[in-house]
Amino acid sequence: MRMLPAAAAGVSHDPTLADFGHDPWWLIIVKVLVIFIFLVVITLLSIWAERRVIGRMQQRPGPNRAGPFGLLQSLADGVKLALKEDIIPRGVDRVVFIIAPVLSVTPAFISWAIIPFGPMVSIAGVRTPLQLADLPVAVLLVLAASSMGVYGIVLAGWASRSPYSLLGGLRSSAQVISYEIAMSLSFVAVFLYAGSLSTSHIVAAQANGAAVGSWFHVPSWYAILLLPSFLIYLVTMVGETNRLPFDLPEGEGELVGGYHTEFASLKFALFFLAEYINMATVSALATTLFLGGWRAPWPITIWGGANTGWWPLLWFLGKVVIGIFIFIWLRGSLPRVRYDQLMRLGWKVLIPGSLAWIMLIATVRSIRHSNGGSAAYIIGGVVLAGVLAALWSWDVSVERKRLAQEAQRQADEEALAADPMAEGFPVPPMDLPHYHGIGVAPSPGSPGRGAPLPGGGQQPPGSTAQKEVTGA
């Protein structure tokens, strides 16, 4: 157990790596149980909130019968899933089929071990950080856990022996690989600024703004300092969790239900639980790495006790709830994209953009550490402005080319409508006389004699039959 000096008892104390590893065994068990209960409760509330918010967006009430405001609806659905018949299709790999849901949900729980909920607090007389564990490479643990989670989805699709499930599993593996690269690259700039991969250290690094020279004061949150990294992370966290508009592995329109089509009862519930826990995980990670962690936002920081005691837990939960709301809002607002659009965004936009941003940040930090002073930020600003100008110029040229092609296409369509033979295509005129039942030549033979018929004989005199015109 690590005791604080008396002088520090009334002020905020940021946990460090030295504060971990001293908790008694019973406190570790309590933290594990609290995190487990918290994730189950936040899953139930997230499902309820999603149904209520989307219901309001679609001008309908949503769940409002089970419990006050329908709060018990998610619990009732969970009990219903648990009591359903657990059907295992014939011919599947039973071992892999059973392990896949567990392998999908377990990494979602593990990731929360390194998420800081608050500063040092006193629990039953023991000073301990509001965090289960911390490592010098804690963020890599989250990335590794998310990588393991996709194995559950892939194995679920493979073990089901269903084409729909298999395609869903393959989509998920390609999607997670693509967007996890971009997500990892978005963290690099944070690591360069914070100088550590420890989550508690990254939160402490966002405690106060930094003075740039003597004429400018920048804010402390990396969501502002490293805005491109934050925006890239916002996109990748939707792709990582397979949520709309990037829920291609569960495309109901073409894959029935995706990788979990053949699962029922508790196995399906585990996949459902993993999805919503992952939503909370990436929201908590965004809070920790970009939004100051458990620290209060301005203007709450005007109050001196905002970042002490148990109050930071409230600020942390508020930021996580905002992140979950973004997921719900996107689901109710955007349609599903095509798979080629999803891959193009990841490989051609997010990854190259992340690499360019990392190079810029590394250059600025290198000049800054070599006593470059404010010149580093001036150079970085000029380079960034040049990159943005180049991107704007490229976008303008692409838009002009698109408009020119559209105008040319419309002109071609108008010319073709005016003259079907304008492009030399052998299209016969559409107003030939025989289209209107009008003959163009008299039948051969004398006026008083009928024309010869194809099978022999003659046409009766005075007949009005005419020769067929084909336009050839």
Order of alpha helices (4+ residues) and beta strands (2+ residues): alpha-alpha-alpha-beta-beta-alpha-alpha-alpha-beta-beta-alpha-alpha-alpha-alpha-alpha-alpha-alpha-alpha
